[in-house]
């Protein structure tokens, strides 16, 4: 496996757990970091006081490096950044906004910074802003997504040609074989979301985890493109939104149907009928709910087997 990401973040394996809303609490973060990857607290679904609590609990649970993911569109981002500095969080992944806004401040305080992008054009801007690494996320990924709809397999080579800093592939990665493919395309590490969302340590509701396990091919779709593109698992709420989109509903009309707290309702509270269920296409490959330690072991075994099989060819 590539050593640049492992060296950058001080971890054993270049495997990063996505900082997912309603799924990535301190238990998941600590478990991934203890297993040799990089766990990320998902700040996007946390009030500042809750965010601080999860940071402190992660520090208590592990002495391994961990980080946080901060969506820059979050209304209390300034407060979250202050907490990060006060609590001395070592690694920050930012997304959904301009990486230049906080990168310099974070790096001046000795913090490693990565930013998530859906395109090579934005990856170039990230490097210019001074980030330490770029996460290039294909539209297979769950949750908020890029309007470009570029797949991970197409995106990684495009980004690799444009930047010289470490590159992390995300979107559709749920096996050791997929990790090997990402490296072959030019990535230095991978970020995995859906597989960890369905883990035993995930803070997602058990009903949401079961929905992930039951998901089949084609059961997720990119939706709400007029508002903020997001990949959702099909359910009655999704079908309502999809029907109105097909009928030409405006962004305001779709936002009114969406309302507030819909993701919490589905992913954290377990309303799989009327809640918003954010998950990636790779959910179709997830057959059971496993502890993080077993997930990591399985990924590494699959990677080594796939590598040997290719060598034999």
Buried (B, 14 or more C-beta within 10 A) or exposed (E): BBEBBBEBBEBBBBBBBBBBBBBBBBBBBBBBBBBBBBBBBBBBBBEBEEBBBBBEBBBEBBEBBBBBBBBBEBEBBEBBBEBBBEBEBBBBBBBBBBBBBBBEEBBEEEBBBBBBBBBBEBBBBBBEBBBBBBBBBBBBBBBBBBEBBBBBBEBBBBBBEBBEBBBBBBBBBBBBBBBBBBBEBBBBBBBBBBBBBBBBBBBBBEBBBBBBEBBEEEBBBBBBBBBBBBBBBBBEBBEEBBEBBEEEBEEEBBBEBBEEEBBBBBBBBBBBEEBBBBBBBBBBBBEEBBEBBEBBBBBBEBBEEBBEEEEEE
